[in-house]
Amino acid sequence: MTDETRPGEGRTTSDFPEPQGRPEFLPADEPGEQADRRSDPPASFGASWGDPSGRPDTPGVSPYEPPGRSDSPASAYEPPSRSESPASPYEPPGRSDSVPPQDGGTRAYEGPSFESPAGPRGFESPFESPGGTRAYDTPSFGPAETGPRPMQPPPFMGAYGGNHPPPPRQALGMGPGWAPPPQGGPGAGALPRRGLNAGALIAIAVVIALVASVLGSLGTYLLTRSGSSGTDPSYSLGPAPTGATNRAPDSVAGVAARVLPSVVSLEVGNGTNTEGASGSGFLIKNGYVVTNNHVVAMAAKGGEIKIMFNNRKTTAGRIVGRDPGSDLAVVKPEETFGTPEITLGNSDQVVVGDPVIAIGSPLGLSGTVTTGIVSSLNRPVIAGDETGAATEEPAYISAIQTDAAINPGNSGGPLVNGRGEVVGVNSAIATLSRSVNSQSGSIGLGFAIPVNQTRRVAEELITTGKAKRPKIGIVLDKDYKGQGVRIASEPAEGRQPVDANGPADKAGLKAGDVILEVDGLALQDGNELIALIRSKAPGAKITIKYQRAGAERTATLTVVADDQPAPTPS
């Protein structure tokens, strides 16, 4: 390497021509040949090397031996004294042994230069670092001597092996007191201080925020804690949210708001204040109240009826008519207090799955609203007087089944659809107890009388005081257990199995025939047939399928009415 800016420091320009080639480097696996070549260097080198440490040579001691090795013979590769070495023909003009300190003052161990006299593109020494600092120039050995130095092939082979020159005496890390060279010296600039990166700053900010939050919560707790009782005079949940109470007309709330004013509750006594009954009802045209027969039956024996409207006003009522066979009754209140009448629907349009709402006074809790769906249709139900009176005939109902909660006290209340129209009258519930005197709550099985049957019966009760009994003029075989319903084969209780000139006789039915279907509905037992006929209006036509002598036949019958209700079903 050349340094154009430094003074010559006593160096002389070489008069020798440029070297004809690079120095020879011996292979590491031929020590014998290496020794011969080193002892007899080529003429192009011209001179031997000196001790790069700058110390005087010690006779018999190899400058390449480690310190403290007194028993080592003189090294065959020890270069002759520098004082005897002529100027190297390879020394560049103006070259000085003094190299600038490394890193501002510290010099590495100074080694020989292999630069070409031609300039920077000449041969560079393998012992120099890219920055111009030579590997053997160290502060421990002082600066290298100035002036021209003889050049000799470096003794790269020896006891230390490898392709590197052996370390000089007292080299760094080779003896006691060794320490790494300082990183700066006089005039060396201080290393720049490195700041925190963005990740560290964010982490510190998060920690500060967490600590502040904890301290704030603790301070709030200490400030708001009032004694050991746990009370806080300043505690508040804030005002309730505001909002409109209006609901959509077709919602449950909207339907209930329209129907509730027309629903009433009834309290019935027997006149002796020893027994009583309660139920529900609803107001129809001209101020009449429809309810169940079993709710007001006790009043028929001399008791009184008290009616309470939705506005909590009460009045007395009287029985207009009742029909135990359909479990329906009509009551006339003395005053209605401007109560609106309810709207009646069409039960023939009801299908399974329709949403329904039951409204009534279960257990005396007036104005109770429950919801559900239509679970089934044409469910045969036998309902009777709650008092168990032997004089009352049972009611045969082809009922609408619902899972809306119906409890004692709901009897007589309306079952309405999503439009607020009455589709049934709540009448019975299925319970897990068969005891007459026990009551049980809803288990999701409620039954209502279809409103089309209710409409007909109410009209008859209001106009005549009694209801007509639909019939087809046959007597059933109660002992039959097969499929369908069989007409009795023998007369029973003075009646023939088929009434002469009755609907069944005119359709061609005979004693012993088995009725399988009515209007496409397969019959399970005689109670289902009676309930279906009772739900029809007089004059309605029905189609039946029956079996005679193993052959199936069909016939059409017209339902008629029995003007004088019989105590037993016909």
C-alpha positions in Angstrom: 0.0 0.0 0.0 1.2 3.5 -0.7 0.6 6.6 1.3 1.0 9.7 -0.9 0.3 12.1 1.9 2.9 11.1 4.5 6.5 12.4 4.3 9.3 10.0 3.4 10.8 9.9 6.9 14.2 9.0 5.6 13.0 6.4 3.1 14.9 6.2 -0.2 13.6 5.5 -3.6 14.3 2.0 -4.8 16.6 1.8 -7.9 15.8 -1.7 -8.5 13.5 -2.8 -11.3 10.0 -4.0 -10.6 9.8 -7.6 -9.2 9.3 -10.3 -11.8 6.7 -12.1 -9.8 5.0 -12.5 -6.4 6.8 -14.0 -3.5 6.7 -17.8 -3.3 4.4 -19.3 -0.7 5.3 -22.9 0.1 2.7 -25.6 0.5 2.0 -26.7 4.1 2.6 -30.4 3.5 6.3 -30.2 2.4 8.3 -29.1 5.5 11.6 -30.4 4.2 11.4 -28.6 0.9 10.1 -25.5 2.6 13.2 -25.4 4.9 15.5 -25.7 1.9 13.7 -23.0 0.0 13.7 -20.6 3.0 17.3 -21.1 3.7 18.1 -20.3 0.1 15.6 -17.6 -1.0 15.5 -16.6 -4.6 17.6 -13.8 -5.8 14.6 -11.7 -6.5 14.0 -11.2 -2.9 17.5 -9.9 -2.3 17.5 -9.8 1.5 16.2 -11.5 4.5 13.5 -10.3 6.9 14.1 -8.7 10.3 12.2 -8.9 13.5 9.1 -6.9 12.9 8.9 -6.0 16.6 11.8 -3.6 16.3 13.7 -5.2 19.2 17.4 -6.2 18.8 18.1 -9.7 17.9 19.2 -12.1 20.6 21.8 -14.6 19.6 20.6 -18.2 19.7 17.0 -17.2 20.4 14.4 -17.3 17.6 12.3 -14.2 17.4 9.5 -16.6 16.3 9.6 -18.7 19.4 7.0 -18.1 22.1 8.2 -16.3 25.2 10.0 -18.4 27.9 11.2 -21.1 25.5 14.9 -21.1 26.5 15.5 -24.6 25.4 14.5 -24.0 21.8 17.4 -23.9 19.4 17.8 -21.0 17.0 15.2 -21.1 14.4 16.2 -22.0 11.0 13.8 -19.4 9.8 15.2 -16.5 11.8 15.9 -13.6 9.5 19.3 -11.9 9.6 19.7 -8.7 11.5 18.1 -5.7 9.9 21.2 -3.7 10.4 23.0 -5.9 7.9 20.2 -6.0 5.4 20.6 -3.9 2.4 17.7 -1.8 1.1 14.9 -3.9 -0.3 14.6 -3.7 -4.0 10.8 -4.0 -3.4 10.6 -1.0 -1.1 8.4 1.6 -2.8 9.7 5.2 -3.2 9.1 7.3 -0.2 8.0 4.4 1.8 8.2 4.7 5.6 7.9 2.0 8.2 5.8 4.2 10.2 2.2 3.5 9.5 -0.6 5.6 10.9 -2.1 4.3 14.1 -5.1 2.1 13.8 -8.3 3.6 15.0 -6.9 6.8 16.0 -3.7 5.8 17.7 -3.4 2.1 18.2 -1.2 0.2 15.8 -1.4 -3.5 15.1 1.6 -5.6 14.9 3.6 -4.2 12.0 4.5 -6.7 9.3 6.4 -6.5 6.0 4.8 -4.8 3.0 4.3 -6.6 -0.3 3.2 -3.5 -2.2 4.5 -3.0 -5.7 6.5 0.1 -6.3 4.2 0.8 -9.1 1.5 2.2 -6.8 -1.9 1.1 -5.3 -2.5 -1.6 -8.0 0.7 -3.4 -7.0 1.0 -6.5 -4.9 -0.7 -5.9 -1.5 0.6 -7.5 1.7 -1.6 -10.2 3.2 -0.8 -8.8 6.6 -2.5 -5.5 6.0 -6.1 -4.8 6.8 -8.3 -3.2 4.2 -7.9 0.2 6.0 -4.2 0.2 5.7 -3.3 -1.1 9.1 -0.9 -3.9 9.3 -1.7 -6.9 11.4 1.5 -7.0 13.3 1.6 -3.4 14.3 0.7 -3.3 18.0 1.2 -0.7 20.7 3.1 -3.3 22.8 6.0 -3.4 20.5 6.3 0.3 19.5 6.6 1.6 16.0 8.5 -0.3 13.4 11.9 1.0 12.6 12.2 3.4 9.7 14.2 3.2 6.6 14.5 0.7 4.0 14.2 -2.9 5.1 15.5 -6.0 3.4 12.9 -8.2 2.0 12.9 -12.0 2.5 10.2 -14.6 1.9 8.2 -14.9 5.1 8.8 -18.1 7.0 5.2 -19.1 6.9 5.9 -22.7 7.8 7.3 -23.8 11.0 6.4 -25.1 14.4 3.1 -23.1 14.3 1.8 -24.7 11.1 -0.9 -23.4 8.8 -0.6 -20.6 6.3 0.0 -17.8 8.8 3.3 -16.5 10.2 4.2 -17.4 13.7 3.5 -14.8 16.4 6.3 -12.7 17.7 7.5 -12.7 21.2 5.2 -11.2 23.8 2.4 -11.1 21.2 -1.1 -10.3 22.3 -2.7 -13.1 24.2 0.6 -15.0 24.4 1.6 -14.3 28.0 0.6 -13.0 31.4 -0.7 -9.5 31.6 -2.3 -9.8 28.2 -5.3 -7.6 27.6 -7.2 -6.7 24.5 -5.9 -3.6 22.7 -7.7 -0.4 23.5 -10.3 0.7 21.1 -9.3 4.3 21.0 -6.3 6.5 21.8 -5.3 10.1 21.8 -7.5 11.9 19.3 -9.8 9.0 18.8 -13.4 10.0 18.6 -15.9 8.7 21.2 -18.3 6.0 20.0 -21.8 7.3 19.3 -24.4 6.7 21.9 -27.2 4.4 20.7 -30.8 5.4 21.6 -33.8 3.2 22.4 -35.7 1.8 19.4 -39.4 2.1 18.8 -40.3 -1.3 20.3 -38.6 -0.4 23.6 -40.4 2.9 23.7 -43.8 1.3 23.1 -43.1 -1.3 25.8 -42.2 1.4 28.3 -45.4 3.4 27.4 -47.6 0.3 27.9 -46.0 -0.4 31.3 -46.5 3.2 32.4 -50.2 3.0 31.3 -50.8 -0.2 33.2 -49.2 1.2 36.3 -51.2 4.4 36.1 -54.4 2.4 35.6 -53.8 0.2 38.6 -52.9 3.2 40.8 -56.0 5.1 39.5 -58.3 2.2 40.4 -56.7 1.8 43.8 -57.1 5.5 44.4 -60.8 5.4 43.3 -61.4 2.4 45.6 -59.8 4.1 48.6 -61.7 7.3 48.0 -65.1 5.7 47.4 -64.9 3.1 50.2 -67.1 4.2 53.1 -66.6 2.3 56.2 -66.9 -1.5 56.6 -70.6 -1.8 55.9 -70.2 -1.7 52.1 -72.6 1.2 51.7 -71.8 4.1 49.4 -74.0 7.3 49.7 -72.9 8.5 46.3 -73.7 5.2 44.5 -76.1 5.4 41.5 -77.0 3.2 38.6 -78.0 6.1 36.5 -81.4 6.9 34.9 -83.4 4.2 33.1 -83.2 4.3 29.3 -86.0 6.0 27.6 -88.0 4.7 24.7 -91.4 4.3 23.2 -93.8 1.8 24.6 -95.8 1.4 21.4 -95.6 -2.0 19.8 -96.5 -3.3 16.4 -100.2 -4.2 16.1 -99.4 -7.8 15.0 -96.9 -8.4 17.9 -98.0 -10.3 21.1 -97.9 -7.0 23.0 -100.0 -5.3 20.3 -102.6 -8.1 20.2 -102.8 -8.3 24.0 -103.4 -4.5 24.2 -106.4 -4.8 21.9 -107.9 -8.0 23.5 -107.3 -7.4 27.2 -110.1 -4.8 27.7 -112.7 -7.3 26.4 -111.7 -10.1 28.9 -113.4 -10.4 32.3 -112.9 -12.6 35.3 -115.8 -14.3 37.1 -116.2 -15.2 40.8 -119.1 -17.6 41.4 -120.6 -18.7 44.8 -123.2 -21.2 45.8 -125.0 -18.8 48.1 -123.7 -20.4 51.3 -120.2 -18.9 51.2 -118.8 -22.4 51.7 -117.8 -23.2 48.1 -117.0 -21.1 45.1 -115.5 -21.2 41.6 -113.6 -18.8 39.5 -113.0 -18.4 35.8 -112.7 -16.1 32.8 -114.9 -14.9 30.0 -115.1 -12.3 27.1 -117.6 -9.7 26.0 -119.5 -10.2 22.8 -122.1 -8.2 20.9 -124.8 -6.5 23.0 -122.9 -6.9 26.2 -123.1 -10.7 26.7 -120.3 -12.6 28.3 -119.3 -16.1 27.0 -117.8 -18.5 29.4 -117.7 -22.2 30.3 -120.6 -24.1 31.7 -118.6 -25.6 34.5 -117.6 -22.1 35.7 -121.2 -20.9 36.3 -122.9 -24.2 37.0 -122.7 -23.6 40.8 -124.7 -20.4 40.3 -127.5 -22.3 38.6 -128.4 -23.7 42.0 -129.0 -20.4 43.7 -125.5 -18.9 43.8 -124.3 -15.4 42.6 -121.9 -14.3 39.9 -119.6 -11.3 40.3 -117.9 -10.0 37.1 -114.8 -7.9 37.2 -113.7 -6.0 34.0 -110.2 -5.2 33.0 -110.5 -1.7 34.4 -111.0 -3.3 37.9 -114.7 -2.3 38.0 -117.1 -5.0 39.1 -120.7 -5.8 38.6 -123.2 -8.7 39.2 -124.3 -11.1 36.4 -127.0 -13.6 35.7 -127.0 -16.8 33.6 -128.8 -16.4 30.2 -128.3 -20.1 29.2 -125.9 -22.9 29.4 -125.1 -26.2 27.6 -123.4 -28.9 29.6 -123.0 -31.0 26.4 -120.6 -28.4 24.8 -119.5 -26.9 28.2 -120.6 -23.4 27.1 -122.7 -20.8 28.9 -123.7 -17.1 28.3 -124.0 -14.6 31.2 -125.5 -11.1 31.1 -123.7 -8.5 33.3 -125.7 -5.6 34.8 -123.1 -3.0 33.6 -120.3 -3.1 31.0 -118.6 0.2 31.8 -118.0 0.9 28.1 -116.0 -2.3 27.6 -115.5 -3.0 23.9 -116.7 -6.3 22.4 -114.2 -8.9 21.2 -113.8 -10.0 17.6 -114.7 -13.6 16.7 -112.6 -15.5 14.1 -113.1 -18.7 12.1 -111.8 -21.9 13.7 -112.0 -23.8 10.4 -109.1 -21.7 9.1 -106.8 -22.7 12.0 -103.9 -25.0 11.2 -101.3 -26.7 13.3 -98.4 -24.4 14.1 -100.4 -21.2 14.1 -99.3 -18.8 17.0 -102.0 -18.3 19.6 -102.4 -16.3 22.8 -104.4 -17.4 25.9 -105.8 -14.6 28.1 -107.6 -15.1 31.4 -107.4 -15.1 35.2 -105.5 -18.2 36.3 -105.7 -18.6 40.1 -107.5 -15.3 40.3 -104.6 -13.4 38.6 -106.7 -11.3 36.1 -105.3 -10.1 32.8 -102.7 -12.9 32.5 -101.3 -13.4 28.9 -99.6 -16.5 27.7 -98.5 -17.5 24.3 -98.0 -20.7 22.3 -99.0 -22.5 19.1 -101.7 -24.8 17.9 -100.4 -28.2 18.7 -103.2 -30.3 17.2 -106.7 -30.2 15.9 -109.9 -32.3 16.5 -108.5 -33.7 19.7 -111.4 -35.5 21.5 -111.7 -34.3 25.0 -114.3 -35.2 27.7 -114.9 -32.3 30.1 -117.4 -32.3 33.0 -118.6 -30.3 35.9 -115.8 -29.5 38.4 -118.2 -30.1 41.3 -118.7 -33.7 40.1 -122.5 -33.3 40.1 -124.1 -36.5 38.9 -126.9 -34.6 37.2 -124.5 -32.9 34.7 -123.7 -34.8 31.5 -120.1 -34.8 30.3 -119.0 -32.5 27.5 -117.6 -34.0 24.3 -115.3 -31.6 22.7 -113.4 -31.9 19.4 -110.8 -29.5 20.8 -108.0 -27.3 19.6 -104.9 -28.4 21.4 -102.3 -25.7 22.4 -99.1 -25.5 24.4 -100.0 -22.0 25.7 -100.1 -22.2 29.5 -103.7 -22.7 30.7 -104.2 -23.1 34.4 -107.2 -23.3 36.7 -109.0 -19.9 36.3 -108.3 -19.7 32.6 -111.5 -21.6 31.8 -113.8 -19.6 29.7 -111.2 -17.1 28.5 -110.4 -16.5 24.8 -107.7 -18.2 22.7 -106.9 -15.7 20.0 -104.8 -15.8 16.8 -102.1 -13.3 15.6 -104.8 -10.9 14.5 -106.5 -10.8 17.9 -109.5 -12.8 16.7 -111.0 -15.5 19.0 -110.5 -19.0 17.6 -111.4 -21.0 20.7 -112.6 -20.9 24.3 -110.1 -22.3 26.8 -111.9 -25.2 28.5 -109.7 -28.0 29.8 -106.2 -29.0 30.6 -104.5 -32.4 30.9 -103.1 -33.1 34.4 -101.0 -35.8 36.0 -103.6 -36.3 38.7 -107.0 -37.9 38.4 -108.3 -36.8 41.7 -111.5 -34.7 41.6 -110.5 -32.4 44.4 -107.0 -31.8 43.4 -105.7 -29.2 41.0 -102.6 -29.2 38.9 -100.8 -26.5 36.8 -100.2 -26.5 33.1 -98.0 -29.2 31.6 -98.3 -27.7 28.1 -101.5 -29.6 27.2 -104.4 -27.2 27.0 -107.7 -27.6 25.1 -110.1 -25.0 23.6 -113.6 -25.3 22.2 -113.6 -24.2 18.5 -115.1 -20.7 18.1 -117.4 -21.9 15.2 -119.1 -24.2 17.6 -119.1 -21.5 20.3 -120.8 -19.0 17.9 -123.6 -21.4 17.1 -124.2 -22.4 20.8 -124.1 -18.8 22.0 -126.7 -17.7 19.4 -129.0 -20.6 20.4 -128.6 -19.9 24.1 -129.3 -16.2 23.7 -132.3 -16.7 21.4 -133.9 -19.8 23.0 -132.2 -20.4 26.3 -131.0 -23.8 25.2 -128.7 -25.3 22.6 -129.6 -27.9 19.9 -127.9 -31.3 20.1 -126.4 -32.5 16.7 -126.8 -36.2 15.9 -126.8 -38.8 13.1 -129.2 -41.3 14.8 -127.1 -44.3 15.8 -126.2 -46.2 19.0 -122.6 -47.3 19.5 -121.2 -50.6 20.6 -119.2 -49.7 23.7 -117.6 -53.1 23.9 -116.0 -53.0 20.4 -112.2 -52.8 20.5 -111.3 -53.0 16.8 -110.4 -50.4 14.2 -113.0 -47.6 13.9 -116.4 -47.5 15.6 -119.1 -50.2 15.3 -122.8 -49.6 15.4 -124.5 -51.7 18.0 -126.0 -55.0 16.8 -128.8 -55.3 19.4 -131.2 -52.7 20.8 -129.9 -50.9 24.0 -132.0 -49.1 26.6 -135.1 -49.3 24.5 -133.5 -47.8 21.4 -132.7 -49.5 18.1 -129.1 -49.4 16.8 -130.2 -47.1 13.9 -133.0 -44.5 14.3 -135.7 -45.0 11.7 -135.6 -42.2 9.1 -132.6 -40.8 10.8 -129.5 -39.5 8.9 -127.7 -42.9 9.2 -130.8 -44.8 8.1 -131.3 -42.6 5.1 -127.6 -43.1 4.1 -128.1 -46.9 4.2 -126.2 -47.8 7.3 -127.2 -50.9 9.3 -126.6 -52.4 12.7 -123.1 -54.0 12.9 -121.5 -51.7 10.3 -118.1 -50.4 11.3 -117.5 -46.6 10.6 -113.8 -46.1 9.7 -113.6 -42.4 8.7 -115.5 -39.1 8.9 -114.5 -36.5 6.4 -111.2 -38.3 5.8 -110.3 -38.5 9.5 -109.7 -42.0 10.7 -111.6 -42.7 13.9 -109.9 -44.1 17.0 -112.9 -44.7 19.3 -116.5 -43.8 19.9 -115.7 -40.6 21.9 -113.9 -39.1 18.9 -117.0 -39.7 16.7 -119.4 -38.1 19.3 -117.1 -35.1 19.6 -116.9 -34.6 15.9 -120.7 -34.8 15.4 -121.3 -32.4 18.4 -118.9 -29.8 16.7 -121.1 -29.7 13.6 -124.0 -27.4 13.1 -127.4 -29.0 12.3 -127.8 -29.3 8.5 -124.1 -29.9 7.9 -123.2 -32.7 5.6 -120.4 -35.2 6.4 -118.9 -38.1 4.4 -118.2 -41.4 6.1 -116.4 -44.6 5.1 -117.7 -47.7 6.6 -117.1 -51.5 6.4 -119.8 -54.2 6.0 -118.9 -57.9 5.7 -115.3 -57.0 4.9 -116.2 -54.6 2.1 -115.6 -50.8 2.4 -118.3 -48.4 1.3 -118.9 -44.6 1.5 -122.0 -42.6 2.3 -123.0 -38.9 2.8 -125.0 -37.9 5.9 -126.8 -34.7 6.9 -126.5 -33.8 10.6 -129.7 -33.1 12.4 -130.5 -31.6 15.8 -132.2 -33.2 18.8 -134.6 -30.6 20.2 -134.7 -32.2 23.6 -131.2 -32.8 24.9 -130.8 -36.2 26.4 -128.8 -36.8 29.6 -126.6 -39.4 27.8 -124.9 -39.1 24.4 -126.7 -40.6 21.4 
